[in-house]
Amino acid sequence: MKFLKYIGYAFLSLLALLVTALFLIPQPDKPAPTGVHTVGVTEFEVTEGNKWVVVTAWYPAQPSVSRHFLPYMAAYIAEAISEKQKIPASWLKDERPSFASIDAKVISGRHPVLLFNHGFSSHAYQNLTQMEELASHGYIVLSLSHPGHSVVTKRQNGDLVFQSIPLEPEYAPQRIAAMDRAAVSMRSSSTINDWIDATSPLEEGLFRNIPAYVDEWSENNRRVIRALTRVNLGAISTPLKGHLDTESVGVFGHSFGGSVAADLAFSEPNIKAAMSLDSYVYTHSLQDTMKVPLCVAYGDVAEPPSDESMAWINQTLFETKAVSGSCEVLFVGAAHLNFSDLNHLPVGEFLGLTGSIDADVMHQSSNQLLLSYFGHHLKGTPQVNDIEGVKMVVY
């Protein structure tokens, strides 16, 4: 989870270069989903008292002649990022139609459910092409927007709720240095106590708010999990009525969202498996053992101004606490943002935001990992341990 690095001054400079390049170079075509199903998408809101979560759901859909498709980057998201980063929204907006048909009918049957959590200060569309891929293979994927933490959340009544969490970018250099020191110490730890000592500074001082943020995001996931029955019954109006397999639920996330997925692996009995994409597992989340299998994926490329990747930083933890079916996976040549849709933009590598791994290989291999891992734990299919560009340890 390198979200703190990406809110620093260095990221703002790189982002300005990136969007300038995107303005000058036509955006490439996004990859089409490879599964047998067409893809539908809908949005709904889960409320509990005065708490609420907006969910974007991608799902396997019946073939349709609809001409209403979700855009890759809606104008309101582009404008919110523009306001935060002080760059023109027109450089970010991508209103080309994706492959997801809005409010299409779901294919018959009940389908396993995956909850997705984006990175800190990002948005629910962050991994849109991955959501489409999973849906085309028969999953219902629920991407959460976290009020006040996501860069923007659009409520069902049209109201926009913007990020309100203070980011303190002036402290970015100190945070980056602390994160690099922690990564080195975590990788070199030989006992679980050493690993805890190495990780603990990332929840103190400048990082003191991290435990509360993890708890808040995890509770949002629990709200959605508790609401699945209401969605199935139609009490929450969506095309998904009667189509959710509430006994087959998994959680995954990228960056800070990956830390939340790991937290749920230790604390949430109503899921069957979790996956964290290039992130930390915080000591705040630890219990005697995991409740369900957890897989962590790493890249081994550090992006400036950081000197350290997160490769293998959780290995000592897994050797001590992993339950059967857990795994660690290294994507050779991948950087942190290769685990997002930025992977599809060629200028990302040029600007140091993505690694040297081939973008098509990254897309295909990360999707293969997700389909294999969750297929094994939610559908009972064999787990694939031989994936291109990947080194894997299965526990």
N, C-alpha and C positions, 0 to 999 in steps of 0.2 A: 504494500500500500504506500505509494509515493505521492499521495495527493498533496502533501505539504510542500513538496518540491515544486509542483506545478502551479502553485499559487504565488511563487516568488518572482522576483524581478527578472530572473533569467528566462523563465517560462513566458512572461509577457513579451519579451523581445523575440523569442523564437516563434511565438504564436503570431506576432505581427508579420514576421517574415513569411510564415506559412500561408497565412490568408492572402498576403500580397501575391504569392506565387499561384495560389488557387484562383485568384482573380484573373491572372494573366494566362493560365493554362486551363484548357477545358477539363472539367472533371471527368475521370474515366467512368466507364460503365461499372455498376456494382454487380457482384456475382449473383447469378440466379440460384435459387434453392434447388437442391438435387433430389429431394425426396419425391415420392409418388403422388403426394397430395398437393393441391393448390392451397394457398394460404389466405386466411381471413384475419382481420384485426378489429378489435373493438376496445372501448375504454369505459370504465365504470369506477364508481367511488364506494369505498368501504368506510362506514362511520360507526363509531362506538362512543356514545356520549358526545363530548365536544372534540373528540379526536377523529381524524379522517386520513385516508390514504387514497390517492388516485392510482389506478392500475391500468396499464396498457396490456392487452392480451392478444398474442398471436396464436393461431390455432389451425388445425387441419380442416379445410373447408371443402364444401361441395363445389364443383365447377360452376362458374357463374359468368354471365355476360355483363356484369357490372362494370361501369367505367369510373367508379369511385375508388381510388387507391390512396393509401397513406403516402404522403410525401417523405422523402428521405430526411429533409430538415425543414420543419414547418417554420413559417415566418416568425411566430411568437418566440420560438426557441432561439432562432438566429438573433432576434432583437434583444433578447435577454443576455445572451453571450456578448453581443455588441456593447451593451451598456456596461457590463462588467469589465470588458477588455479594452473599451474605447476604440473599437474598430468598426468600419461600416458593416451593417447587417447584410447588405447586398453581397458582400464577399463570402458570407457564410451560408446564406439561404440556398437550399437545393430542393425546389418544389417539383422535381421530376417524380413521376409516380414510382413507388416501390412495387414489389410483387404482391403486396398484401391488400386484398379487397376489403373495404370497410363494411363491417356488419354482415359479411357473407354467412350463409348457413353452415353449421358445423357438420362434418361427416357423422354418420351414425355411430353409436357406441359411446363408451366412456374412455377417456384418454388420460394418461399420466400427466401430472402437473409439475412444472418447474417454476420456482420463483427466482427472479433475477434482481440483483442490486447493483446499480451503477457505481462509478467512482465518486468520491467526494467532489462537490461543486460541479457535477456533470448532470446528465438528464436521462430520462427513461428510454430514449431512442438510441443511446450511446452504442449499443451492439445490435442495431436493427437487422443487419444482414445475417447475424447469427440466430436471432429470434426467428427469422423467416426459415432458415435451414432446419432448425429444430421442429418448427411447426409442420414443415413439409414431410417430416419423418414421423408425425403422429403425436407430438407433444403439444399440450397447451402451456404456453409460456407467459407468465404474469410478471411484467416489469414494473417495479414499484417506483413511484416518485415520492420522495421524502420531503414533506412540507418544511420550508425554511432552510433545508440543506441542499436540495436539488437547485440548480441554477434558476429554474422556473418550473412551476406546476400549474397546469390548466385544470381548473375544477369543472364539474359537469355544468354549472351555471354560466361558464365562460370566464369567471374571475381568474386572474393570474396572480399567483403567490410567488414572490421572488425570494431568492436566497437572502437570509437575514443573519446568518452566523458570521461573526467577525473573523476575518482571515489573517489579519496582522502580517501582511507581506514583508514588512520591514525586518521581521525576524527570520526570514527564509534562510539566510546563510547559516545561522546557528542551528536551525532545524536540520538542514541538509547535512551539516557536519556531524550532528548527533546521530542521524539515521545511518550514515556511513560507518561510524564507529560501532553502532549496534550490529550492523550486518556482519562486520568482521568478527565481532565477539560471538555472535550467535552461531556462525559457521564453525568457529574453532572450539565451541563448547564441547566438553566431554561427558558431562553429567546433566541431568535435568535441572539441578540447582544452579549450575553454571549458566545454563540457557536462560533460566528465569532471571538471574542477575543481569545478564546481557540485554534482555528484552525490557526489563522494568523501567529504564530511563525513558522509554518511549511512551510512558503513561504518567510522567511527572513533569514538573516545571512547565516549559513551553507546550508540552503535550498533555497537560493535566486534564483537559476536557475530553480526551479520547474515551475513557471508560463510559462516561455519560452518553456520548454520541453513539457508541456501540450499543448500549442498552436501548436507546431511543429507536435506532434503526431495527434492532432485533424485535422490539415490541411491535413495530409497524408490520413486520413479517408475520408475527403471531396474530395480529388483527386480521390479516388477509387469510391466513390458514383457518382461523375460526370462522371466517365468512364463507368458506368454500361450500358448506352445506346450504347456506342461504342462496348462493348463486345457483347451486344445483336445483333448488326448489323454485327458483324464479322470484324469490323475495327481493333479490337484487336483480333488476331487469337487464339481461344480456342475451346474446345469441347462444351462450354457453349452457343454458338451462338443461340439466339432465346429462351433461356430457363430461363432467369432471370425475376422474377416478380419485376420490379423496383418500383412498388407502395407499396410493402410490404418488407420494409427493417428495420432491427434491428441491434443494436450494443451491444457487450458485451466484457468484458475483465477481466483479473486477475491482482491484485496488481496495479502497475502504470497504466497498461492497463485498469483496472477498473476505475481509476480516469479519464482517457480519455473518457471512455464510459459515465461517469457522466457528464463530460464537454459537450459532444455532446447532452445529454438530455436537457441541458439548452440552447443550441445554434444552433442545426441543425434541420431545419424544414422538411428535406427530409427523416427522419426516423420516425418510429412509436412507438418504445419502446427501452429502454436501460437497461442493467444490469451490475452491478459492483460486482465482486467477491473479497471480503475481502480487501477493500481499503478505502481511504479517498475521500471525496468530498471537493475540495479546494474552498476557498472563491473567488479565482480568477475566478472560473467558474460561480459564482452565478449571476443570473438575478432576476427580480421581481418574476418570477415563472418558473417552468420547462415548456419546450415546449411539451414534451412527457412524458409518464410514465417512471419512473426509479425504479428499484428494486435493493436493496443492500443486499448482502449475507455476513454474518460474521461467523467466527469461534470464540469459546470462550476459546481457549487454547493459552497461550503465550509460545513462544519458546525461550529458552535461547539464548542470554543473556537478552532479553527483559523480563520485568515483567508484561506487559499488552497486552491483546489481543485487537482487534478492535471491540469487541462486542458492539453493540448499540451506537457507537460513533456518528452516524449521526441522531439519533432519534429526537433531537430538530429541526434540519433542516427539516426533513420530516414532523413533526407536523406543521411546519410553511409554507412550500413551496411545498409540494408534490401535484401533480395533481391526479385525480381519476385513479385508476388502478395501482398506485405505491405500493411498498411493501418493508418491511424489513424482513429478514429471518436469523435465527440463526441456524447453524448446531452444535448441542451439541456434544462436544468432538472433534471438528475439529480445526486444526491449519492452519496457513497460506498456507502451501504447500500441504495440503490435497486438495486444489482447483486446483492442477496441476497433471500431470501424476506421480509425485513422490508418490502420494497416493497409487499406485500399488506396491510399493517396501516395503516389510515387515520390512527391517532394518530402514526405516524412523522413525517409532515410537520409536524403540530402541535407536536411536541417538537423539531423541527429535526434529526431523524435522517435524514430523507429530503427530497428536493427538491420542487420545484413541478411536475415532470413528472407527467402523469396516470399512475396506477399501471398501468392496463390497457395504455396505449401503451408504457410501459417494458417490461412483460412481453412484449408481442407483438413489439416492435421488437428487443429484445435476443435473443429467441429466433430472430427472422428473421435477424438478423446471424449468429448461430452456425450456423444451418442453411444459410444461403447460403455462408458462408466455408468451413466444413468440407465442405459438399456440393461446392463447387468443387475443393477440394484433395484430397478423399478419394474422391469419386464422379465427378468430371469434369463436374459440372453448371455452368451459367452462374452467375457471381457477381452478386448484386443490389447495385446501388450507390445505389438510391433507396429509403430506408427512412424511415418517418415519425418525426419528431423527432430525426433524426440528420444530422450533417454528416460527410462521409467523404472521406478522401484515400487513393487507391490508388496503390501504387508499382509 
